[in-house]
Amino acid sequence: MTDREDKNGRSGIQVISRAAAILRVLKSSKSGMSLGQIAEKVDLPRSTVQRITGALAAERFLISDPEGRGLRLGPELSSLAGAARYNIVEHCRILLTELTQRTGETADLAVMRGAGMVFLDQVPGTHRLTTVSKVGEVFPLTNSANGRACLAELPEDVARKLIQAEWDRRGIDTDPDELMAKLARVRETGLAYDLDEHTPGISGIGFAFRDWGGELHAISVPVPSTRLAETRKRTEEALLKTRHEIEKSFSRETPQG
C-alpha cells in the first residue's frame, strides 16, 4: 500500500465516523436541526457538516424538514432499520424456540420503541392454555415484564421521566419511587416481573438486552397466573440461560474496532 492509498483510507474512515456522529445527533433531535446546530453538536466546521450532509441527503439518509426546521433523518434509514429488525427476529428465533421447549410456555421478543414495547416475534407454548400477543402489538413500559426489563437498562433519570410521562398519559397519580425500587432489583437479578399487573390472569417474566446497534430489546415469557407458582423457578432458570446465550452471541458477533 502506498502512502497516498493509506492517507485516502484514513480520510475515508474519518468521513464515515463524522457522518455517523451527524446521524446520531439527528436521531436524538425531536425535530429538524440547522447546519449550525449540527456543527455545534458534533464540533466540526459548518462547511464540513454541509459537505457530509449533502452527500447523506443525496442517498436519502437525510431530508429537509417539511416545516423548514433544517435537516432530519430520511426514509432510507427507516428501510435499513426495517431490515435490521428482520435480522434480530431471525437471530433470536432459535433462542425463543429453545426457551419454549425448556418451559412449555410462550416466548416473546419485543423492541423498545419510544414510549412502549412493540412485539416482533413469538413462539407459542405447548400447553393447552397459553397466552398469545400479536406481532406489532404495543405494551406499556411500566406494568409489563418486558417494559420494566428495558427501563432497568436506562439511566435512572431517563427511566423516571418515561415512567412519569406514561403515568401522566394514563392518569395515574402515583409516586414512581416504588417502581424505581423494583427496577433496582431487576438490575440485581437480571429479571423483571409483571404479576397480574398488565393483564388480569396473566403474569410475565423477562430480561432486556441490546442489539448490535445498542437498541433495547426484551425476551419475556407470559404465563397464566394460575400456573406461575409451579413453573416460576423453571422459567426463571430458562430465561437466565437464554440471557447468557444471547449476550454471548452478540458479543461474539460484534465487529471489533
VENDA-V547989 format. One record per residue. OMEGA is omega in whole degrees, -180 to 180 (* if undefined). Layout:
omega=OMEGA
omega=OMEGA
This chain:
omega=179
omega=178
omega=-179
omega=179
omega=179
omega=179
omega=178
omega=179
omega=178
omega=179
omega=179
omega=178
omega=179
omega=179
omega=179
omega=180
omega=180
omega=178
omega=179
omega=179
omega=179
omega=180
omega=-180
omega=178
omega=180
omega=177
omega=-178
omega=-179
omega=179
omega=179
omega=-180
omega=178
omega=177
omega=177
omega=179
omega=179
omega=179
omega=-179
omega=179
omega=-178
omega=-176
omega=177
omega=178
omega=176
omega=-179
omega=-180
omega=178
omega=178
omega=-180
omega=179
omega=-177
omega=-180
omega=176
omega=178
omega=179
omega=179
omega=179
omega=178
omega=179
omega=173
omega=175
omega=174
omega=174
omega=179
omega=-177
omega=179
omega=175
omega=-178
omega=176
omega=-176
omega=174
omega=-179
omega=-175
omega=-174
omega=-179
omega=178
omega=177
omega=178
omega=178
omega=179
omega=177
omega=178
omega=179
omega=178
omega=177
omega=180
omega=-179
omega=177
omega=179
omega=-178
omega=-174
omega=-172
omega=-178
omega=178
omega=175
omega=180
omega=179
omega=178
omega=177
omega=179
omega=-179
omega=-172
omega=-172
omega=-176
omega=176
omega=176
omega=-176
omega=170
omega=-180
omega=177
omega=177
omega=180
omega=178
omega=-173
omega=-179
omega=178
omega=-179
omega=-179
omega=-180
omega=-176
omega=-179
omega=172
omega=-176
omega=178
omega=-176
omega=179
omega=176
omega=177
omega=-180
omega=177
omega=-176
omega=172
omega=-179
omega=173
omega=-176
omega=178
omega=-178
omega=176
omega=176
omega=-179
omega=-164
omega=-177
omega=175
omega=-179
omega=-179
omega=178
omega=180
omega=178
omega=179
omega=177
omega=-179
omega=179
omega=-177
omega=171
omega=-173
omega=-179
omega=178
omega=179
omega=-179
omega=179
omega=179
omega=178
omega=-178
omega=179
omega=180
omega=-180
omega=176
omega=179
omega=-176
omega=179
omega=180
omega=-179
omega=-177
omega=176
omega=-177
omega=-176
omega=-180
omega=178
omega=177
omega=177
omega=177
omega=179
omega=176
omega=178
omega=177
omega=180
omega=179
omega=-173
omega=-177
omega=-178
omega=177
omega=-174
omega=169
omega=-176
omega=-180
omega=-173
omega=179
omega=179
omega=179
omega=179
omega=-180
omega=175
omega=-178
omega=175
omega=-178
omega=176
omega=-179
omega=175
omega=178
omega=180
omega=-176
omega=-178
omega=180
omega=-179
omega=-176
omega=174
omega=176
omega=170
omega=-176
omega=178
omega=174
omega=-176
omega=170
omega=-173
omega=179
omega=-177
omega=-172
omega=-176
omega=-177
omega=-175
omega=-170
omega=-177
omega=180
omega=-180
omega=178
omega=-180
omega=-180
omega=179
omega=179
omega=177
omega=178
omega=179
omega=179
omega=-179
omega=-178
omega=177
omega=178
omega=-178
omega=179
omega=178
omega=-179
omega=-173
omega=178
omega=180
omega=-180
omega=-180
omega=*
